[in-house]
Amino acid sequence: MSGQWDQDELPGARHTSLEDVRRLEIAYSRVRPGEGACFVEYVGGRIEVLEVDRYLIEHLLEHLVHREA
């Protein structure tokens, strides 16, 4: 098995291109420390709210901070 992940192999998986996204925002509050929300506004106006867990937010933040260093 290859080390690369193929999203098309997962049942119900779909590919979203950033070309289709107008705005993306991630919100996190210590009031609910285990979860956050990702708000995605697509070209055309459709809005989707996705739950994200603390693990994803922490790793994204760590990646962004170390990328700037």
Secondary structure, DSSP 4 states (H G I P E B T S, - for coil): --SS--GGGSTT-----GGGEEEEEEEE-TTSTTEEEEEEEETTS-EEEEEEEHHHHHHHHHHHHHHH-
